[in-house]
Amino acid sequence: MISNKNYAIVFMLLLSGIILNSCQSSSNQSESQKLNAFLDRVFDRKVNTHPMFAAYLGIKRNYGDWDNISDSFAKANLEAEKSDVDSMKKNFDFNKLDDNTKLSWRLFEKNYKDDSESYVYRYYNYPVNQEDGLHTEVPTFLVNVHLITNLQDAKDYISRLNKVDHLFDQLIVKMKASEALKIIPPKFVYPKVITACRNIITGAPFGNVKDTINETALSKEVSSELKDKHLQVMLASPLMQDFDRKIEALSSLSSSTRDSLKNAASTALVTSVKPGYEKLIAYLTYLDAKADTVVGAWSWPNGDAYYQMALRHQTTTDMTPQQIYDFGLSEVARIQGEIHGIMKQVNFRNDNIQDFFAFVKDPENKRSFLPNTDAGRAEYLARATDYVARMKARLDEIFITKPKADIIVKAVEKFRESSAGSAFYEQPAIDGTRPGRYYVNLVDMTQSPLYQLEALSYHEGIPGHHMQISIAQELTGIAQFRKYGDYTAYVEGWGLYCERLPKEMGGFYSDPYSDFGRLSMELLRAARCVVDPGIHYKHWSRTRAINYFKQNTAEPPMECEHAIERYIIWPGQATAYKIGMAKILELREKAKKQLGNKFNIREFHDIVLTRGALPLDMLEENVNAWMKNKLEKS
């Protein structure tokens, strides 16, 4: 029994505890809010000093400028990062932060550590290559990201055109620094990148339009004035076409203002864009004469150390090249075993997997490929759109949080389709002015097998990259920089996980050949874990890597070459997909085992998606904390 006096003492102690806890909670919240405000100021500075990044976010700041890619700017950025981390440690108390803000602290610190480590190797790359680089990013950015909604936007577009020459001067300086270290793109790169460059400066206003088209294709009844105008439209360069289209859509502008803007854009294309590309083409031609066929980071100065760093950053693990190689071999064998099951299901004539691969890859196989025509391309786009729509209709079954941003399926633009990847995703603008874009490359339909399209659509679209990236951008209550994290193992691991997820849901991959396509794409990612360290660590040649792909994957022959060439110019990146997927599946199975009937797939996906992109170790910590919390509440 407790006396009244004791009750009073107990009550006072409880009240003191409540007040103390309340004060501590207020203190925690205050410290977390202050740190988030500090981190947001740092992020805002990045937006202000990186106008291209700002535009990708849908923010019009310094809208007429390009990013500064000079070495001095990179050095200043790293120094600013160090100063910011030092300030964070000096002015904030980690122990007073809530759990989510502690995660922000750790990520901010890790990002600086990674950037500092990468800075040493800042010239260990190919700034212009067949996959990406400013030579294709500049026109793609202007066409897809630089919106023109008013007169000032149009002037800013022209301003950017006028600054291409200077931007490419900075680019060439960077490439020369890599060249000095004997780090230059291998021989296969140059025909593709030089062609891509020339595509941008072809057509009006770069040449005499009438000399490049058969005018008899136009009706003789068309007046000379209209004929000239029609010719200009037909043969305008990609950027001139884009600017004309955007200007014509501005009904608020007078015709004289439109003409003036078009003339200014035309002048900028001739006086800045053309010389910029011509200098770049000249330098690439010079490098082509020096290049050889040796490939792999091992051939660079201190290349083994660089490659180990690249793997750490890409996979966010400490796996060695040999461990990744062995993991890849094991997964290739497992997935090929599952493909043998598909072969039996479709009653294939024998059990030789190479014969089956040859059968499905045959360009004459109408089950595998659409016609290499405009109608075939339109059908491919329609099917991709349908896969995304069907999955979108069933998201509630497996997700709690869903993105507000819309997604469209789009063909890769003509000017870059010969060098772009087979499919990829581009994030939406945060203000809703630009949807997420799932791109498919339709340059050659014999390299776009239908059996892979369903899995491809789930990876790049829904529930893959669009879900993960859009949800991250739309998060609230966290530091801004976390909404745009880019840890490859997490981002691409999620995409690959989402190729498998619809199979588990039921109702998808109803065609066994489509299910084979899913497995063939997972096989591709497993084979990457073999060929990437094979090239960059074990000194494999390009030919050996291509032959491994041809013998062990279902990729079309040209895609095998394209894939290997991609892994050559991006050391380590391709290994992250399968490693990230494996970790997500491992965590899911761990949660199922520990939680039993308390496991909820929708909650699991929410934990994975609603913290932004994370290194795999921090993702595991979050899942473990979620499991612990659920078990404690039961």
C-alpha positions as CSV (number, residue, x, y, z in Angstrom):
1,M,0.0,0.0,0.0
2,I,1.2,3.5,-0.8
3,S,0.2,6.4,1.6
4,N,-1.2,9.7,0.4
5,K,2.2,11.3,1.1
6,N,3.9,8.7,-1.0
7,Y,1.3,9.2,-3.8
8,A,2.2,12.9,-3.7
9,I,5.9,12.1,-3.9
10,V,5.4,9.7,-6.8
11,F,3.1,12.2,-8.6
12,M,5.8,14.9,-8.2
13,L,8.5,12.5,-9.5
14,L,6.3,11.5,-12.5
15,L,5.5,15.2,-13.2
16,S,9.2,16.0,-13.1
17,G,9.9,13.2,-15.5
18,I,7.2,14.3,-17.9
19,I,8.5,17.9,-17.8
20,L,12.1,16.7,-18.2
21,N,11.2,14.4,-21.1
22,S,9.2,17.3,-22.6
23,C,12.2,19.6,-22.3
24,Q,14.5,17.0,-23.8
25,S,12.1,16.4,-26.7
26,S,11.9,20.1,-27.3
27,S,15.6,20.4,-27.2
28,N,16.0,17.5,-29.6
29,Q,13.5,19.0,-31.9
30,S,15.2,22.4,-31.7
31,E,18.6,21.0,-32.5
32,S,17.3,18.9,-35.3
33,Q,15.4,21.9,-36.8
34,K,18.5,24.0,-36.6
35,L,20.7,21.4,-38.3
36,N,18.1,20.8,-41.0
37,A,18.0,24.6,-41.6
38,F,21.8,24.7,-41.8
39,L,21.9,21.7,-44.3
40,D,19.2,23.4,-46.4
41,R,21.2,26.6,-46.6
42,V,24.2,24.5,-47.8
43,F,21.9,22.8,-50.4
44,D,20.5,26.1,-51.5
45,R,24.0,27.4,-52.1
46,K,24.6,24.3,-54.3
47,V,21.5,25.1,-56.3
48,N,22.7,28.7,-56.7
49,T,26.1,27.7,-58.0
50,H,25.0,24.7,-60.1
51,P,22.4,26.1,-62.6
52,M,22.1,22.9,-64.5
53,F,21.3,21.0,-61.3
54,A,18.8,23.7,-60.4
55,A,17.1,23.4,-63.8
56,Y,16.8,19.6,-63.5
57,L,15.0,20.2,-60.2
58,G,12.7,22.7,-62.0
59,I,14.2,25.7,-60.3
60,K,15.1,28.7,-62.6
61,R,18.2,30.1,-61.0
62,N,21.0,31.6,-63.1
63,Y,18.8,30.1,-65.9
64,G,21.0,31.5,-68.6
65,D,24.2,29.8,-67.3
66,W,25.9,26.4,-67.5
67,D,27.7,24.8,-64.6
68,N,31.3,25.8,-64.0
69,I,33.3,22.7,-64.6
70,S,36.8,24.2,-64.1
71,D,39.3,22.6,-61.8
72,S,39.5,25.8,-59.6
73,F,35.7,25.6,-59.1
74,A,35.9,21.9,-58.2
75,K,38.6,22.7,-55.6
76,A,36.6,25.5,-54.2
77,N,33.6,23.2,-53.9
78,L,35.6,20.6,-52.0
79,E,37.0,23.3,-49.6
80,A,33.4,24.6,-49.0
81,E,32.3,21.0,-48.3
82,K,35.0,20.6,-45.7
83,S,34.1,23.9,-44.1
84,D,30.5,22.9,-43.9
85,V,31.3,19.6,-42.3
86,D,33.5,21.3,-39.8
87,S,30.8,23.9,-39.0
88,M,28.3,21.1,-38.5
89,K,30.5,19.3,-36.0
90,K,31.4,22.6,-34.2
91,N,27.9,24.1,-33.9
92,F,25.6,21.1,-33.5
93,D,25.3,18.3,-30.9
94,F,24.8,14.9,-32.6
95,N,23.4,13.4,-29.4
96,K,20.6,15.9,-29.3
97,L,19.3,15.1,-32.8
98,D,16.3,12.9,-33.6
99,D,17.0,9.7,-35.4
100,N,16.2,11.0,-38.9
101,T,18.4,14.0,-38.5
102,K,21.2,11.9,-37.1
103,L,20.9,10.0,-40.4
104,S,21.2,13.3,-42.3
105,W,24.4,14.1,-40.3
106,R,26.0,10.8,-41.2
107,L,25.0,11.1,-44.8
108,F,26.4,14.6,-45.1
109,E,29.6,13.5,-43.5
110,K,29.8,10.5,-45.8
111,N,29.2,12.5,-48.9
112,Y,32.1,14.8,-48.1
113,K,34.4,11.8,-47.4
114,D,33.4,10.2,-50.7
115,D,33.9,13.5,-52.6
116,S,37.3,14.1,-50.9
117,E,38.4,10.6,-51.9
118,S,37.1,11.0,-55.4
119,Y,38.8,14.4,-55.9
120,V,42.2,12.7,-55.9
121,Y,41.0,10.8,-58.9
122,R,39.1,13.6,-60.6
123,Y,40.8,13.0,-63.9
124,Y,40.2,9.2,-63.9
125,N,37.3,9.3,-66.3
126,Y,36.3,9.9,-69.9
127,P,34.3,13.2,-69.8
128,V,33.2,12.5,-73.4
129,N,32.2,9.0,-74.2
130,Q,29.5,7.1,-76.1
131,E,27.2,6.9,-73.1
132,D,27.2,10.5,-71.8
133,G,29.1,13.7,-71.7
134,L,28.4,17.4,-72.3
135,H,28.5,16.9,-76.1
136,T,25.1,15.2,-75.8
137,E,23.9,16.6,-72.4
138,V,24.0,20.2,-73.8
139,P,21.4,19.6,-76.5
140,T,19.4,17.1,-74.4
141,F,19.3,19.6,-71.5
142,L,18.1,22.5,-73.7
143,V,15.5,20.4,-75.4
144,N,14.1,18.6,-72.4
145,V,15.0,20.7,-69.3
146,H,15.2,24.3,-70.4
147,L,11.5,25.3,-70.5
148,I,10.5,28.5,-72.2
149,T,7.3,29.9,-70.6
150,N,8.1,33.6,-71.0
151,L,10.3,36.1,-72.8
152,Q,13.1,35.9,-70.2
153,D,13.3,32.1,-70.5
154,A,13.8,32.6,-74.2
155,K,16.6,35.1,-73.6
156,D,18.2,32.7,-71.1
157,Y,18.1,29.9,-73.7
158,I,20.0,32.2,-76.1
159,S,22.4,33.1,-73.3
160,R,23.2,29.4,-72.8
161,L,23.7,29.0,-76.5
162,N,26.2,31.9,-76.4
163,K,28.1,30.2,-73.6
164,V,28.5,26.7,-75.2
165,D,31.9,27.7,-76.7
166,H,33.3,28.7,-73.2
167,L,31.8,25.6,-71.6
168,F,33.5,23.3,-74.2
169,D,36.8,25.2,-73.6
170,Q,36.5,24.1,-70.0
171,L,35.6,20.6,-71.1
172,I,38.7,20.3,-73.3
173,V,40.9,21.5,-70.5
174,K,39.6,18.6,-68.3
175,M,40.1,16.1,-71.1
176,K,43.7,17.3,-71.6
177,A,44.4,16.8,-67.9
178,S,43.2,13.2,-68.2
179,E,45.3,12.8,-71.4
180,A,48.4,14.0,-69.4
181,L,47.9,10.9,-67.2
182,K,47.5,8.7,-70.3
183,I,43.8,8.3,-69.5
184,I,42.1,8.7,-72.9
185,P,39.1,6.9,-74.3
186,P,39.8,3.7,-76.1
187,K,39.5,3.4,-79.9
188,F,35.9,2.4,-80.2
189,V,34.6,5.6,-78.6
190,Y,35.6,8.1,-81.3
191,P,33.4,7.3,-84.3
192,K,30.3,7.4,-82.1
193,V,31.0,10.6,-80.2
194,I,32.3,12.5,-83.3
195,T,29.1,11.5,-85.1
196,A,27.0,12.6,-82.2
197,C,28.8,16.0,-82.2
198,R,28.3,16.5,-85.9
199,N,24.6,15.7,-85.6
200,I,24.2,18.8,-83.4
201,I,25.8,21.2,-85.9
202,T,24.0,19.8,-89.0
203,G,21.2,21.6,-90.7
204,A,20.1,25.2,-90.5
205,P,21.6,27.6,-89.5
206,F,24.9,25.8,-90.0
207,G,24.8,25.4,-93.7
208,N,23.0,26.1,-97.0
209,V,19.7,24.3,-96.6
210,K,18.9,24.3,-100.3
211,D,22.1,22.4,-101.2
212,T,21.2,19.6,-98.8
213,I,17.7,18.6,-100.0
214,N,16.0,17.7,-103.2
215,E,13.6,20.5,-103.6
216,T,11.5,18.5,-106.1
217,A,10.1,16.7,-103.0
218,L,8.0,19.9,-102.5
219,S,5.1,20.8,-104.7
220,K,5.9,23.1,-107.6
221,E,2.8,25.0,-106.7
222,V,4.2,26.1,-103.4
223,S,5.5,29.7,-103.6
224,S,9.2,30.4,-103.4
225,E,8.8,32.1,-100.0
226,L,6.8,29.2,-98.5
227,K,9.2,26.7,-100.0
228,D,12.2,28.3,-98.4
229,K,10.4,28.4,-95.0
230,H,9.4,24.8,-95.4
231,L,13.0,23.8,-96.2
232,Q,14.2,25.6,-93.2
233,V,11.8,23.7,-90.9
234,M,12.6,20.4,-92.5
235,L,16.4,20.8,-92.2
236,A,16.8,22.9,-89.1
237,S,19.4,21.6,-86.6
238,P,17.9,19.9,-83.5
239,L,18.5,23.0,-81.3
240,M,17.0,25.4,-83.9
241,Q,14.0,23.2,-84.2
242,D,13.6,23.1,-80.5
243,F,13.9,26.8,-80.1
244,D,11.5,27.6,-82.9
245,R,8.9,25.2,-81.5
246,K,9.1,26.7,-78.0
247,I,8.9,30.2,-79.3
248,E,5.9,29.5,-81.5
249,A,4.1,28.1,-78.5
250,L,4.4,31.5,-76.7
251,S,1.2,33.3,-77.9
252,S,2.0,36.3,-75.8
253,L,4.9,37.3,-78.1
254,S,4.5,39.5,-81.1
255,S,5.7,38.2,-84.5
256,S,8.5,40.7,-84.6
257,T,9.7,39.6,-81.1
258,R,9.6,36.0,-82.2
259,D,11.6,36.8,-85.3
260,S,14.1,38.8,-83.3
261,L,14.6,35.9,-80.8
262,K,15.0,33.4,-83.6
263,N,17.6,35.5,-85.3
264,A,19.5,35.8,-82.0
265,A,19.4,32.1,-81.4
266,S,20.5,31.4,-85.0
267,T,23.5,33.8,-84.5
268,A,24.4,32.1,-81.2
269,L,24.3,28.7,-82.8
270,V,26.7,29.8,-85.5
271,T,29.1,31.9,-83.4
272,S,29.2,29.8,-80.2
273,V,27.7,26.4,-80.6
274,K,29.4,25.6,-83.9
275,P,32.9,26.6,-82.9
276,G,32.5,24.9,-79.6
277,Y,31.6,21.6,-81.2
278,E,34.2,22.1,-84.0
279,K,37.0,22.5,-81.4
280,L,35.8,19.4,-79.5
281,I,35.6,17.4,-82.8
282,A,39.2,18.5,-83.6
283,Y,40.4,17.4,-80.2
284,L,38.6,14.1,-80.3
285,T,40.1,13.5,-83.8
286,Y,43.6,14.2,-82.3
287,L,42.9,11.7,-79.4
288,D,41.6,9.1,-81.9
289,A,45.0,9.0,-83.5
290,K,46.7,8.4,-80.1
291,A,44.1,5.9,-78.8
292,D,44.6,2.1,-78.7
293,T,42.5,-0.9,-77.9
294,V,43.8,-1.5,-74.4
295,V,41.0,-1.2,-71.9
296,G,40.5,-1.3,-68.1
297,A,41.3,0.9,-65.1
298,W,44.2,-1.4,-64.3
299,S,46.1,0.3,-67.1
300,W,45.8,3.8,-65.5
301,P,48.4,5.1,-63.0
302,N,47.5,3.6,-59.6
303,G,44.6,2.0,-61.4
304,D,44.0,-0.9,-59.0
305,A,43.5,1.5,-56.1
306,Y,41.2,3.7,-58.1
307,Y,39.1,0.7,-59.1
308,Q,38.7,-0.5,-55.5
309,M,37.6,3.0,-54.6
310,A,35.1,3.0,-57.5
311,L,33.6,-0.3,-56.3
312,R,33.3,1.0,-52.7
313,H,31.5,4.1,-53.9
314,Q,29.2,2.3,-56.4
315,T,28.3,-0.6,-54.2
316,T,28.6,1.1,-50.8
317,T,30.2,-2.1,-49.6
318,D,33.8,-3.2,-49.0
319,M,33.5,-6.1,-51.4
320,T,36.8,-6.8,-53.2
321,P,36.9,-7.2,-57.0
322,Q,37.5,-10.9,-56.6
323,Q,34.5,-11.2,-54.3
324,I,32.3,-9.4,-56.8
325,Y,33.6,-11.6,-59.6
326,D,32.9,-14.8,-57.6
327,F,29.4,-13.5,-56.7
328,G,28.7,-12.8,-60.3
329,L,29.7,-16.3,-61.4
330,S,27.5,-17.9,-58.8
331,E,24.5,-15.8,-59.8
332,V,25.0,-16.5,-63.5
333,A,24.9,-20.2,-62.8
334,R,21.7,-19.9,-60.6
335,I,19.8,-17.8,-63.1
336,Q,20.7,-20.0,-66.1
337,G,19.3,-22.8,-64.1
338,E,16.0,-21.0,-63.8
339,I,16.0,-20.3,-67.6
340,H,16.3,-24.0,-68.2
341,G,12.9,-24.2,-66.4
342,I,11.4,-21.7,-68.9
343,M,12.8,-23.8,-71.7
344,K,11.0,-26.8,-70.4
345,Q,7.8,-24.8,-69.9
346,V,7.8,-23.7,-73.6
347,N,8.8,-27.2,-74.8
348,F,12.0,-26.0,-76.4
349,R,13.5,-28.7,-78.7
350,N,16.5,-29.4,-76.5
351,D,18.2,-28.4,-73.3
352,N,21.0,-26.4,-74.8
353,I,20.7,-22.9,-73.4
354,Q,22.8,-21.4,-76.2
355,D,20.4,-22.8,-78.8
356,F,17.5,-21.2,-76.9
357,F,19.3,-17.9,-76.7
358,A,19.9,-18.1,-80.5
359,F,16.2,-18.8,-81.1
360,V,14.9,-15.9,-79.1
361,K,17.5,-13.5,-80.4
362,D,16.9,-14.4,-84.0
363,P,15.9,-11.0,-85.7
364,E,13.4,-13.0,-87.8
365,N,11.6,-14.2,-84.7
366,K,8.4,-12.2,-84.8
367,R,7.7,-13.2,-81.2
368,S,10.9,-11.4,-80.1
369,F,11.0,-8.4,-82.4
370,L,8.7,-5.8,-83.9
371,P,9.4,-4.6,-87.5
372,N,12.2,-2.1,-87.9
373,T,9.6,0.5,-89.1
374,D,7.8,3.6,-87.8
375,A,4.8,1.3,-87.1
376,G,7.0,-1.1,-85.2
377,R,8.5,1.7,-83.1
378,A,5.0,3.1,-82.3
379,E,3.8,-0.4,-81.2
380,Y,6.9,-0.7,-79.0
381,L,6.1,2.6,-77.3
382,A,2.5,1.7,-76.9
383,R,3.4,-1.6,-75.2
384,A,5.8,0.1,-72.8
385,T,3.1,2.7,-71.9
386,D,0.6,-0.1,-71.3
387,Y,3.0,-2.0,-69.0
388,V,3.5,1.1,-66.9
389,A,-0.2,1.8,-66.8
390,R,-1.1,-1.7,-65.7
391,M,1.4,-1.7,-62.9
392,K,0.3,1.8,-61.8
393,A,-3.3,0.5,-61.3
394,R,-2.1,-2.1,-58.8
395,L,0.3,-0.1,-56.7
396,D,-2.0,0.0,-53.6
397,E,-1.4,-3.8,-53.2
398,I,2.2,-3.3,-52.3
399,F,2.9,0.3,-51.5
400,I,1.7,2.8,-48.9
401,T,3.4,5.9,-50.3
402,K,3.1,6.6,-54.0
403,P,4.5,9.5,-56.1
404,K,2.5,12.5,-57.0
405,A,4.6,13.1,-60.2
406,D,3.4,11.6,-63.4
407,I,5.4,9.6,-65.8
408,I,5.5,9.4,-69.6
409,V,7.2,7.0,-72.0
410,K,9.3,8.7,-74.7
411,A,11.6,7.7,-77.6
412,V,15.2,8.8,-77.4
413,E,15.7,11.9,-79.6
414,K,17.1,11.2,-83.1
415,F,20.3,13.3,-82.5
416,R,21.5,11.0,-79.7
417,E,19.9,7.6,-80.4
418,S,23.0,6.2,-82.0
419,S,25.0,6.6,-78.8
420,A,22.4,6.5,-76.0
421,G,21.6,3.5,-73.9
422,S,18.7,1.1,-74.7
423,A,16.5,2.6,-71.9
424,F,16.8,5.1,-69.1
425,Y,14.9,7.3,-66.7
426,E,14.9,11.1,-66.2
427,Q,13.5,12.6,-63.0
428,P,10.6,15.0,-62.9
429,A,10.8,18.6,-61.9
430,I,9.9,19.2,-58.3
431,D,7.3,21.8,-59.2
432,G,5.3,19.5,-61.5
433,T,6.2,21.3,-64.7
434,R,8.0,18.3,-66.1
435,P,6.9,14.7,-65.6
436,G,9.3,11.8,-65.1
437,R,10.4,10.3,-68.4
438,Y,11.1,6.7,-69.2
439,Y,13.1,6.7,-72.4
440,V,13.4,3.8,-74.9
441,N,15.9,3.8,-77.7
442,L,14.3,2.8,-81.0
443,V,17.2,3.3,-83.3
444,D,17.2,-0.4,-84.3
445,M,14.3,-2.6,-83.4
446,T,16.4,-5.7,-83.8
447,Q,18.3,-4.6,-80.7
448,S,15.1,-4.0,-78.7
449,P,13.7,-7.5,-77.9
450,L,10.0,-7.6,-76.9
451,Y,10.7,-10.3,-74.3
452,Q,12.6,-7.8,-72.2
453,L,10.2,-4.9,-72.5
454,E,7.9,-5.8,-69.6
455,A,10.8,-6.1,-67.1
456,L,12.5,-3.0,-68.6
457,S,9.3,-1.0,-68.0
458,Y,9.0,-2.0,-64.4
459,H,12.7,-1.1,-63.8
460,E,12.8,2.3,-65.5
461,G,9.2,3.3,-64.9
462,I,6.8,1.9,-62.2
463,P,7.5,0.6,-59.6
464,G,11.2,1.2,-60.3
465,H,13.0,4.4,-60.8
466,H,10.0,6.6,-61.1
467,M,8.6,5.4,-57.7
468,Q,12.0,5.6,-55.9
469,I,13.2,8.9,-57.3
470,S,9.8,10.8,-57.3
471,I,9.0,9.7,-53.8
472,A,12.4,10.8,-52.6
473,Q,11.9,14.2,-54.2
474,E,8.5,14.6,-52.5
475,L,9.6,13.7,-49.0
476,T,9.0,16.3,-46.3
477,G,10.6,16.9,-42.9
478,I,14.1,15.9,-44.0
479,A,17.1,17.9,-45.2
480,Q,16.8,18.8,-48.9
481,F,20.0,17.2,-50.0
482,R,18.6,13.8,-49.0
483,K,15.9,14.0,-51.6
484,Y,18.4,13.8,-54.4
485,G,20.8,11.1,-53.1
486,D,22.4,9.0,-55.8
487,Y,23.8,5.8,-54.3
488,T,24.0,3.5,-57.3
489,A,23.6,0.2,-55.3
490,Y,20.4,1.5,-53.7
491,V,18.9,3.3,-56.8
492,E,19.7,0.5,-59.3
493,G,19.3,-2.2,-56.8
494,W,15.7,-1.0,-56.3
495,G,15.2,-0.9,-60.1
496,L,16.3,-4.5,-60.4
497,Y,14.3,-5.6,-57.4
498,C,11.3,-4.1,-59.1
499,E,11.8,-6.3,-62.2
500,R,11.2,-9.3,-59.9
501,L,8.4,-7.8,-57.7
502,P,5.6,-8.0,-60.3
503,K,6.3,-11.7,-60.7
504,E,5.7,-12.2,-57.0
505,M,2.5,-10.2,-57.1
506,G,0.9,-12.4,-59.8
507,G,-0.9,-11.3,-62.9
508,F,2.3,-10.1,-64.6
509,Y,4.8,-12.0,-66.8
510,S,1.9,-14.2,-68.0
511,D,3.8,-15.0,-71.2
512,P,6.7,-17.4,-70.3
513,Y,8.8,-15.6,-72.9
514,S,8.3,-12.3,-71.0
515,D,9.3,-14.1,-67.8
516,F,12.3,-15.4,-69.6
517,G,13.0,-11.7,-70.5
518,R,12.9,-10.9,-66.7
519,L,15.4,-13.6,-66.0
520,S,17.6,-12.6,-69.0
521,M,17.8,-9.1,-67.6
522,E,18.8,-10.4,-64.2
523,L,21.3,-12.6,-65.9
524,L,22.7,-9.5,-67.6
525,R,23.2,-7.8,-64.3
526,A,24.8,-10.9,-62.8
527,A,27.2,-11.2,-65.8
528,R,28.2,-7.6,-65.2
529,C,29.6,-8.6,-61.9
530,V,31.9,-11.0,-63.8
531,V,33.0,-8.8,-66.7
532,D,33.4,-5.5,-64.8
533,P,36.2,-6.9,-62.5
534,G,37.2,-9.0,-65.5
535,I,38.0,-5.9,-67.5
536,H,39.2,-3.5,-64.8
537,Y,41.0,-6.0,-62.4
538,K,41.8,-9.2,-64.3
539,H,43.0,-7.4,-67.5
540,W,40.3,-8.9,-69.8
541,S,40.3,-7.5,-73.3
542,R,37.2,-6.0,-74.9
543,T,36.9,-9.0,-77.1
544,R,37.1,-11.5,-74.3
545,A,34.4,-9.6,-72.3
546,I,32.1,-9.4,-75.4
547,N,32.5,-13.2,-76.0
548,Y,31.7,-13.9,-72.3
549,F,28.5,-12.0,-72.8
550,K,27.6,-13.7,-76.1
551,Q,28.1,-17.1,-74.5
552,N,26.4,-16.5,-71.2
553,T,23.6,-14.0,-71.7
554,A,20.6,-13.6,-74.1
555,E,21.6,-10.1,-75.2
556,P,21.6,-9.4,-79.0
557,P,25.1,-9.4,-80.5
558,M,25.2,-5.6,-81.0
559,E,23.9,-5.1,-77.5
560,C,26.7,-7.3,-76.1
561,E,29.2,-4.9,-77.7
562,H,27.4,-1.8,-76.5
563,A,27.1,-3.2,-73.0
564,I,30.8,-4.1,-72.7
565,E,31.8,-0.7,-74.1
566,R,29.6,0.9,-71.4
567,Y,31.3,-1.1,-68.6
568,I,34.7,-0.1,-70.0
569,I,34.1,3.6,-69.7
570,W,32.3,3.5,-66.3
571,P,34.5,1.3,-64.0
572,G,32.5,-0.3,-61.2
573,Q,29.1,1.2,-61.9
574,A,27.6,-1.9,-63.5
575,T,28.3,-4.1,-60.5
576,A,26.0,-2.1,-58.2
577,Y,22.7,-3.3,-59.6
578,K,22.9,-7.0,-58.6
579,I,24.6,-6.2,-55.3
580,G,21.9,-3.7,-54.4
581,M,19.1,-6.0,-55.4
582,A,20.7,-8.9,-53.4
583,K,20.8,-6.7,-50.2
584,I,17.1,-5.6,-50.6
585,L,16.0,-9.2,-51.0
586,E,18.2,-10.3,-48.1
587,L,16.7,-7.6,-45.8
588,R,13.2,-8.6,-46.9
589,E,13.7,-12.3,-46.2
590,K,15.3,-11.4,-42.9
591,A,12.2,-9.3,-42.0
592,K,9.8,-12.1,-43.0
593,K,11.7,-14.6,-40.9
594,Q,11.9,-12.4,-37.8
595,L,8.4,-10.8,-38.0
596,G,6.5,-13.9,-39.1
597,N,2.8,-13.0,-39.5
598,K,3.6,-9.4,-38.5
599,F,5.5,-8.8,-41.7
600,N,3.8,-6.4,-44.1
601,I,5.2,-5.9,-47.6
602,R,3.7,-2.5,-47.9
603,E,5.4,-1.3,-44.7
604,F,8.7,-2.9,-45.8
605,H,8.6,-0.9,-49.0
606,D,7.7,2.2,-47.1
607,I,10.8,1.8,-44.9
608,V,13.0,1.3,-48.0
609,L,11.6,4.2,-50.0
610,T,10.7,7.0,-47.5
611,R,14.2,7.8,-46.3
612,G,15.7,8.7,-49.6
613,A,18.6,6.9,-51.3
614,L,20.9,5.4,-48.8
615,P,24.2,3.4,-48.6
616,L,23.3,-0.2,-48.1
617,D,24.6,-0.4,-44.5
618,M,22.4,2.5,-43.5
619,L,19.4,0.9,-45.3
620,E,20.0,-2.2,-43.3
621,E,20.1,-0.2,-40.1
622,N,16.7,1.4,-40.9
623,V,15.1,-2.0,-41.7
624,N,16.5,-3.4,-38.4
625,A,15.1,-0.5,-36.5
626,W,11.7,-1.0,-38.1
627,M,11.7,-4.7,-37.2
628,K,12.8,-4.0,-33.6
629,N,10.0,-1.4,-33.2
630,K,7.4,-3.8,-34.5
631,L,8.6,-6.6,-32.2
632,E,8.6,-4.4,-29.2
633,K,5.0,-3.2,-29.9
634,S,3.7,-6.8,-30.2
